[in-house]
Amino acid sequence: MRIITLNCNGLRSSASKGVFDWLSTQDADVICLQETRAHADQRAKHGGFCMDGMDAYFEDAQRPGYSGVALYARRRPDQLIRGIGIDAFDSEGRWLEARWGDLSVVSLYLPSGSSSQERQDFKFQTMDWLGAHLEQLRASGRQYVICGDVNIAHREIDLKNWRSNRKNSGFLPEERAWMDQLLDQHWCDSFRQLYPEVAEYTWWSNRGRAWDNNVGWRIDYQLVSRNLADSLRGASIFREQRFSDHAPYTVDFQLPRLRRREAGIAGER
């Protein structure tokens, strides 16, 4: 089973840069996108956001042109869950969960706190909400893959200039401690599980020459429940093309493929 996650920094922008052409060649079972920033009427006008053999599901923010997550799946989910039940979080379109049997895959977009102290406070509040929610999910015994932009670099190895970013959102002690707690409580960072000491990044600032010089942060994850850790087989971060200020992150699992029940080209649902 193959799962890909990407913060596309605008669905229309990444589409114009060829992301759907690339995704269609990757033989993925599930694709999770974040920061889609396009409502249904905008997607309908564009008409280029569907992929052969995959259903598309979107959870939009109430605010136009903001946030939003999506999930593409080769087989229609048994159940789709939108949000975590907290209006302040759910209204920003940040959680979309698909369930097949005992397996759940989530497209998650955690807020950034870099724009203001108000947004950092909201990020901290969101971390509290999510911590409690993820503990409930873990206790359910289901198999979970939480995909997305968490906007936190966990360890020093996860960003190039860690010394100069110790007081910046995304590498604050409180944020890193939250990641410590998650990973101590039966969740697994798929990349670090497979590659404990490899320095690779998934996001680069558009300022300066961060991309060219590989001055990046690893803030995009596939967090898996511990009952899935032994099924991890490989992971990769794709940098040969640039579709966004983030890079696609792919993980392969030794799990049954989500083969389609119906043939044909699927659209948005």
N, C-alpha and C positions, 0 to 999 in steps of 0.2 A: 504494500500500500504506500502511495506517495502523497504527501501533503506539502503544499507551497503556501507561504505567507509573504505578503508585501504591503507596506504602506505606499500607496500609489501617488500620494500628494496631488489628488485630483484625478478622478476617473478619466475625464476627457483629455487632460494633459498627458497622462501615461499612455492612453490609447493612441494619441497622435505620434507618440514616440515608439510605437510598435509592440507594446507589452502584450496585447492579445495575440499577435502573430507568434510571439515567443511562447506564451503560455500554451497555445494550442499544440505545440510540438513536444511538450514535457510529459505527456502521459500521466498527468496527475489524477488522483481520485477526488481530491478536495483542494480547492484554492480559496484562501482567505485573504481578503483585501481590506485595508483600512484607509481612512481619510478619503472616502470616495467623493464627497462634496458635490453630489449631483442627485436631484430629486427625480421622481418617476417621469415627469413631463420632460425634463432635460434629457434623460436617458432615451426616452421614446423619440425625441427629435434627432438624437445622434444616430441611433440605430446600429451601433457597432460594438455593443457590449455583450453579445451572446457568443457562445462557443459551441461547436458541434458536439452533441452528445452530453452536454452538461446543462443542468438546471441552474438558474441564477436567483439568488435570494438577497434582498437588500434591507437594511435597517437604517433609515435616514434620520438625521438630526432634524428637529423642528425648525431650527434656524437655517435659512437657505444658504447654500454655498459653504457649509461648515460640517466638519467631522463626517460621520457615517461609516458603516462597515458593510461588507458583502461577503457572501459565501457561495461558491460554485461547487456543484457536486455531480459526480457521474451517475449516482443513483439517488432518487428522491428520498429524502429523510423520512423516517417513521414519525418524527415529531420535530417541530421547529419552535425554539424558545427565544423570544425577543426581549432583551433586557434582563435585569436582575431584581426587578420589583421596587426600585427606588427612583422616583420620578426625576429628581435632579440629575441623576446619572443617565437614566434611560432616555430622557428627552434630547440628549446629545448624540444618540445613535452610536453606542459604544459596545454593545454586546449582542451577538447573534450566535445561537447554539443550535447545531443540528445533531439529531440522535438517530443512530442505526443500531437496533438491538441494545447491547450493553456499552456501545461505544458512542462518545460524544466528541464533536469537534467544534471549537468556539473560535469565532473571529472577534478579537478584543482590541480596543483602542483606548489605552489609558491616557488621561489628559497630560499635557505638558504644563509645567509651571514656570516656564522661562519668560513669559510675557509680563507677568505682574505678581505681586505678593498675593493678591486675591486669587489668582489662578493656582498659585502654589498651595494655598490653603485648601482650595477645592481638590487639588491632587492628593493632598494628605487625607482629606475626608474620603475621597474615593478609595484610597489604599485601605482605609479602615473598613469600608463597606465590602470591598472585594476580598480582603483577608477573611472576613467572616463568611462570605458567600463561598469562597473556595474551600474553606474547611467543611462546610456542609456538603459540597460536592464530593470531596474526598471521602467523607464518612459514608456516602451512599454506596460505595463499593463499585461504582461504574468505572469504566476506562475513559480517561479524559485526555484530550490534546487541546491546550489553550494556546492559540496562535495569535501573534500580533505584536504591535508596537507598544511596549510597556513604558517607553520613555525613561528608562533607568539602565545605566551601565552598572552591573553588579560588582565587578572586581576591577582592580587596577589594570589588569590585562585586557579589560574590555573597552578601553579607550586609550588613544595615543597619548594625549597630553593630560594625564590624570592629575599630576601635581597642581597644575593651574586651574583645575576644575573642581577642586574639593569643596568650594563654597557655591557652586553653581547647580541649578536645578538639573536633575538627571544623574548627579553623582553626590548628592548630599548624604551625610551619615544616616539620617533617618530613612532615606529611600533605600540605601544599601542594606540597612538593618532589616527593613521590611522584606527584601529579597532573601536575606539570610533566613528569616523566620519561615517564609514560604518553602524554601528548599530544605529546611530542617523538618518540615511537617509533611513529609510524604509526597512532595512534588520534586520533579527532576528537570533540570535545564538540559534539554536534549543535546545541544552543541557541546556543553562542558562534559556531559556524560561520555560522549564519543571522543572528544578532543580536549583533554583536561588543560593543556598548556599551550594551545594554539591561539595566536593573536590574530583574529580577523574581526572585521567590522561590518555593520549593516547600514550605517547612516553617516553622511558627510555633509557638513555645512556647505551652503552655496557661496559662502564668502571666501575670498582669497582663492587659493588653489588646493583646498582641502581634499577634493577628489583626486586630483593629479598626484598629490603627495601622500595619499592614503592616510590623512589625518582624520580618523573616523572614530565612531562609537559603535559598540554592539548593543543595540537597544531593542532589537526585534527577536522574538523568541518563539519556540514551540516548547511550552512547559507541559510535561506529561506526568500523569499520575504514576506512582511507583509501580503499580501493577502492570504498567506498559514498558518499563525501563528495559527489560530483557528483550523486547521486540525491536529495539532500535538497531538499524543496520547501516546507516550512513547519513551524512548531511553535507550540504554545500551552500555557499553563498555566491550568487552569480554576479560577476562584475564585467563581463565582456561587452554588455550594452548597458546604457544608463536610461532607465525608464522614469526615474524619480530621484529624489535626494536619498532614498533608501534603496537597498538591493533586495531582490527576492531571496528568501531562505527556504530551502527544500530539505525535507527529511523523509527517509525511506524506512518503513516499518515492515517487519515480518508478520503481516496481518492479511486477511483475505481482501482481495480487491473489491471495490464497489462497482461491480459490473451493472450496466443499465438493465432495467426490466423492460423498457420500451425503446424502440429504435427511433432514429430521427433527430432533428435539430430542436433543442429545447430552448425556451425563452425565459423571460423573467416571470417569477411567481411571487 
